[in-house]
Amino acid sequence: MKKLLAILLSLMLVVSAFALTACGNNDAVEEAVEAVEEVVEEAVEEVEEVVEEAVEEVVEAVDGDAFSTSEMVVVMPEAAQGWIAAVLHFAETKGEELRAEGIGGFRIVTSENVGEQAGQLEELITQDVDIIVLFPHSDELDFAAQEVVDAGIPLFVFNRNVNVAFETRLLGSNQLMAEGNSNIIVDYLGGEGVVAYISIPAVGSTNVERIEPFLEIMGENPGIELITLTATVFSPEDALALTTDALTANPHIDAFYVLDDQHAVGVLQAIREAGRTDITLLTSMGGAQFILPEIIEEDHISIYTATFSPMMIMDTIDLAVEYLRGRRDFEPLTIIPPHFIDRSNAEQFIDTASPW
C-alpha cells in the first residue's frame, strides 16, 4: 500500500510540473509530455507488480483459511486384520501431524461392512464436511460415493476402487504385483505344474486386479493346471482351513499363489502340518514384517512377497491437504510400484519399528 501511494504521489508531481511547463513554449511542452509518458509507463509497471503481489497475498490467505477452517474425515474399514490395522495406525499418525499444523478438523471413522460405511458417508454429507478420504470396503459402495460427489464434497480414494468421479485414487500396483508373481511361478515351474490360488471376492477391485492378470498369464501356459480356492477374509485361519482341505483333496500341488501375506502364513502352516514336500513355491503380496523371517529361514519352499505399504494412506491424505491448499490438477490414478522380496534381499526390508 505504501508503495502504491508513492507511485500516485510521483504522478501528481509530474502532472503539476507539466501544468506549470505548459504555460511556456511548445518545446518545453513536448519535453514535459515525454517526461510524463515515461513516468506513467514506469508507474503502470509498478502498479502491476503491486497488484500481482496483493493477489498472491490474498490467494495465500484464502488457501491458509481453507486448511485451517476445513474438516477432513478419513472413512475406512475397521482394523479386522493386520494390514488394515497398519493403515489405521498411519492415518492416525498423519492426523496428529495435521492437527499440529493447524488443520480445522481431522477424524477417522471405521465400519464393519459396506452397509455401515454407506451410512457413514450419508451422515457426513448431512454434516457438510469439507473433504473425505475414502478407503472403501468394495465397489458396492459406488452409490454412496456418488452421493458424496453429487454433494460437492471432494473425494480422495485409497486402495480399493469406487466407480465415481473422485479427485484421485492412490494405491499400490495390484497389477504389477500380480504380473510379477505370476511370471515367477511360470519361470520357476518351466511352464508346467499344478498351481493352487486363493481368491477373495469380498474385497472387490483388489481381488479383481490381483486375480485377472494371474489368470491371463496362467492361460498362456497350457501346461499349468489350476486349483481354485475361495476365501471370505484376509486371515491366517481362513487360509489354513482352505489349504488343509485342498491338500486333502489334491495329492500333488507344486505352488501356491495368494493375495496377502496373512494368507501366506496360513498356507505355510497347513503345508507343514500335512508334512507335504511336493509344494516348493509360494508367492504372496503385502511385504509384511512377519513374512520376512519365513522367507529367510524356510529351506524347502521358496517364498516371494511383493510390497504394498500401508503407509500409502499418508500419501493419500497429503493429496487431500494439497487440495485444501488450492491444487486441482490431480491425475486420476497415482500408482506406487512394488518391490519383490525373496531370500536374496529380505533382510534389506526388515524394519522393527513397522506395525505391519
N, C-alpha and C positions, 0 to 999 in steps of 0.2 A: 504493500500500500504506500509506504514512504517513497519507494522508487517511482511509482506511478505519479504521485504528487509532484515529484521533482521534474518529471518529464513535462507535465502540464504547465508548471511554472516556467520552464525554459521556453515553451511555445508562446506563452503570454509575453515574455520579454522580447522575443523575436518579433512577434506581431506588433508590439509597441514601437520597437525600433523601426519596423517597416512603415508604420504610420507617420512617424516623425520624418523619415527619409523621403517619404512620398511628397512632402512639401517642397522638396528641392528639384534638381534636374532629372531628365529621363534616364541618364546613365546611372545615376545613383539609385533610381527606382529599379532598373534591371538588376543591378548588383544585389539590391535588397531582396528582390523576388527569388534570385538564385539561392541566396542565403537561407531564405525561408524554406524553399523546396528541400535543400539539403537537411535542414533541421527537422522538417516534417518527416522525411524519409527515415532518418535515424530514429525519430520518435516512434514511428509506426513499428519499426523492428523491435524497439524496446518494449512497446506496449504488447506486441505479440508474445514476446518472451514472458512478460509478466502474466499475461492471460494463461499461457501454457503452464506456467508454474502453479498458478492458482487452481487450474483444472486438476493437475496432478495431486495437489494437496487435498482437493475435495474428494477425488477418487480414492485416495489412500484412506481418508477419514471414513468414507462410506464402507469400504472393504473392512476396515477395522471394526466398525459398528456391526457389520454382518457377522463377523466371527464372535464378537463379544456379546452380542444380543441373541444369537441363534442357539436353538437346542438341537443337538444331534442324538438320534436314537439308533442303536445297533440292535437288529432283530435277528435272532438265531436259534437253532435247536438247543435244547438243554444238553448239558455235558454227560450224555449217556455213555460215551466211550472216550478213550484216551485222546484221540486226535482232536475231537470237538472240545474236550476239556482244555486242551492246549490252546485252541483258538480263543476260547473264552478268557483264558489267562492273559493272552497277548492283547485282546480287546480291552480288558480291564487296565492293563499296563498303559496302553495308549490313552485311555480315558483319563487316567491320573495325570499324564503329561499335558493333555489339553486343558484340564481344569487349572493346572498350574500356570498355563499360558493365558488363561482368562476367557475360555470359551463360555458362551452364555449358559449352556447346559449340556450334560452328557449323561446318558444312561443306557443300560443294556437290558433287554427283555428276552427271556427264553421260553421255549414251549416244548411240549412232549410230541406234538403231531401237527400235521398240516392244518387241520381244522382250528386248533388253538392259535396257530400262527396267523391264520387268516383273520381271526377275531382281533388279534393284537393290532394288525395293520388297520383294520376298520376303526378301532379305538384311537389310534394315533392320528388318523385323518380327522376325527372329531376334535382332537386336542390341538389340531393345526400346528403340528411340529414343523420345524423348518427344513430338516433333511434326514433321510433314512439310509442306513447301510444295512442291506438285507442279505443274510445267509439263509436261503430257503431250504425247507425240508425236501422239496422236489418241485418239478414244474407243474404239479397240481395246484400250486399257489398262483398260477397265471391270473385268474380273475381278480383276486385280492390285490395283487401287484399292479394290475391295470387301474384299479380304483385309486391307488396311490398316485400314479402318473396323471390320471384324469383330474385329481385334486390339485395338481400343480406342485406337488412335493418332489424335489429332486431325489432320484433313487439310484443308489450305487449298489451293485450286486457283487457278492463274493461267492466264488466257487460254483455252486450249482446254478443252473440256468432257470430263468423265467422268460417267457416269450412276450416281452413288452418293450416299449421304447425307453429303457433306462439310460442313465448318463453314460455309464460304462460298466463292464463286468471284468473283474480281475480274478485270475485263477492260475494254478499251475497247469502244465500242459498234460491233460489226460491222454491226448492222442500220442504225444511223443513218448510218454511212459509206456503206453500200450504197444506202440510200434517197436520200441527198443526191446522190451521184454519178449515180445513175440519173435523178433528176429534172433534173440539169444537162444530161445527154445529151438527154432529151426536149425540154427548153426550147430548147436550142441548135439541134437539128435541126428543131424545129417539128413533132415527132411523125412525121417521115418520113425514112428513110435506111437505110444499111447499117452495122450495128454489129458488130464482132468483139470477142469476150470470151475471156479465158483463165481456165479453171477448173483447180483443182489439188486433186483428191480426196484426195491423200495427207495433207493437213493436217486432215482430219476436219471437226470442227464449224466451224472457221474458214472453210473453203470453203463449207459449207452456209449459214452465217449471212451470208456476203458475196455468195453467188450467188442464193439464193432470192428476196430482195427485188428484186434486179435483174431476174430473170426474170418476177416478178409485175408489176412496173411496165412492163417492155417488152411483156408480154402485153396490157396495157391500151391499147397503141398499135399497132394492126394495120398501120400504115404503116411500121413499123420491121422490117427483116429482120435476123436474127441469124446470125452465123458463129461456131461453137463451136470453140475450140482447147483442148487438154488438156495441161497441163504436169505434170512429176513433182516438181520442186523450185522453190523461190523463188531464181532466179538470172538475171542478165542473159543469160548464154549460152543457157539454156533458152528464154527468151522470144525471143531473137534468132533461133534456129533455127526456132521455131514461126512467128514472124511472117514470116520470109523465105519459108517455104513458103506461108503464107496469102496473101501479096502476089502470089506467082506464080500461085496458083490463082484469085484473085479480082481482076478488073481494076478494080473500084471498091469502096472502103470509105470511109465518112465518119468513123467514130470508133472508138476502142478503149476497152474497159473492162477494167482489170486490177486484181488484188487486192493488189499490193505494188509499192513504188517500184523494187525491183530488176527486176521485170518491165517496168516503165515504161522503164527505161534501155535494156533490150534491144529493146523495141518501137521506140523512137526511133532507135536505131542502124540497125535494119532498114529503116525508112521512109527514112532519109537515104541509106543505101547503094543503095536501089532508085530513088531520085530521085522518089518519089511525092509528088504535090501535092494529091491528092484528099482525103487524110486531114487534117482540120483540128481534131480534138478528141481528147484523151487524158485519161481520168480514172484516178486511182490512189489508193492508200491507204498510209499509213505516216508521212508528214511527215518523211522523211529529209532530212538536211542536203544530201546530194549531189543531190537532185532540185530543190532551190530555185534554183540558178543556171540550170538548164534552164527552169524556169518563168519566170524573169525575162528570160532572153536569147532564148528561142525566139520568133520573129516569126510564123511561118506557122501553127504548131499551138498552140491554147490548151490548156494543161496545168493540171490540177487535182490536188491530193492532199488527203487527209483525215488528220489526226493520229491516231497510235496509238502512244503513247510507251512505249519500253522501260523507262522509269523506274517504270512501274506495278508492276513486280516488287517494288520497295521498299515500296510501299503494301501489297502482299500480305503481305510479311514483317512489316510493322508490325502488321497484324491478328493474325498468329500470336503476336507478342510480347504483344499485349493479352490473348490467351487465356491465356498463361502467367501474366499478372498478375491473372487472375481473371475477365475478361469472358467472357460466354457468349451474349449477345443479338445474334448476327450475322444480318444479312439474307442470304437465300440467294444473292443476286447483288449485287455492288457494281459499278456501271457508271460509267466515266469518259467523258463525251461528247466527240466530236471537234470540232476546228476545221477549217474548209475553207479551203484555201490556193490562191490563184491569183496572177496577175501583180500584182493591185492591193494585196496585203498580204504577199507572200512575204518581203520584206525584214524584216518585223517578227519573223519566226520564225528568222532566221539566228542560230546560236549556235556560234561557232568552237570552243568547249570541248566540245561534244557529240560522243560517239563514234558517234552514229547520224545 
